Amino acid sequence: MSNSDFPNAQNQAAGAIPVWSAPAPVGSGHTGISESGTVGASSALIVAAATFRSSMTVQNTSTNGNTLYISFNNPALTTDFAIAAGGALTYPYGIANALYGIGSAAGTTFAVTGA
């Protein structure tokens, strides 16, 4: 495949970089998902099993400096993978298991996006 195969390739007069968006398969029910919530000092479900089919990003949106710990095991523990306040973790592939989280203190907020 050459650059000229793309309608906005670099060698075209427009000079734009092509951007392609692949929609979720018809009937998959997964057209892009966004969730947010709060966890405290007890383990809680963050993402249900098989929610994301192609990718997922978990962000710690806490503004009070709390750390978010995430795990594929229930319960999540404060010794699991840590995401500092303002940090994020991206899984470039879909996950089949549920994802659990626990905060370093009450009021640890998070956001999850994916497809």
N, C-alpha and C positions, 0 to 999 in steps of 0.2 A: 504494500500500500504506500503510495507516495503522498506528499503534502497536497498535491492537486486533487486528491480524492476527497478532501474536505472542502466544504463550500467557503469557509473563511480562512483558508490556509495562509501561511506567512508569505507565500509567493503570489498571492492574489492582491489585487489592487486595494482591497479593504485593509489588508495587513492585520486583521484581527486574529487572535488565538481562538481556535475552536473550543467550544465548551459543549459537552454532550451530557445529557441527563438521561439515565436509564430508569424508567419507572418500574415499580415492583410488578411482578408477574400478575396478570389478571386473575382475580379470585384469591390472591394470597392474603388479602386483608392487611398488608403491610405497606403503607404508602408514606411512611415517615412517622416517627413516634416521638413525642416529647412529654416528659414527666418531670415533676418536681415534688419535693416533700421535705420532711424534717425527721431526723432520728435523734434519739437521746442516748442515754447510757445503757439501754437495753437493745439487743439485736432486733432488727426489723427487716422485713422483705422490702427491697428497693426495686427489683425488676423480676417479674414473674418469668418462669421458664418459657423458653422459645418465643419471647416477645420480639427480639431483634433477629432478623434473618441475615443481614449482611454486614452491619457494623454497629458500634455503640460507643458513646462517650459519656463518662460519668464525671461531673464537675462538683467540687466542693464549693458551694456558693456562700458559705458561712462568712459573715462580716465580723464575727467576734473572735476569730482566731482558732476556732475549734477544728480538730482533725477528724476526717471521715475515714473510717476503716471499712474495707469491703472484703467479702469472701464469697466463694461459691458453696461454702459449708454453712450450715445452720447449727448453732448460732455464730454470728460474726463476733470476733474478739478484738480487743485492742492490741493484739499482737499480729493481726492480719495486715494486709497491704494498706499502707497509709497514704491518704491524699490530703496534703496540707490545704489550709484555707486559700481559696483562689486557684488551686491546682486542678488538674483534670487527668483522666486516664482514658485512652481510646483503645478499644478492641477493634482491629481492622477486619474482623470476621464476626459472623453471627455467633451467639451463644445459645446452647441448648438448655443449660441449667439455670436455675434461679440465682439471683445475686442478692446477698444480704449485706446490711450495713449497720454500723454502730458509731456513735459519735464519742468524742473525748469528753463531751458534756452535753447537757440538754440543749436543744435548739440548734443542732448542727444541720444546716440546710444543704440540699443537693439538687442538681438538675441532671436529667438523663435525656440524651437525644440519640436517635438512630434510625435505621431503616430495616 
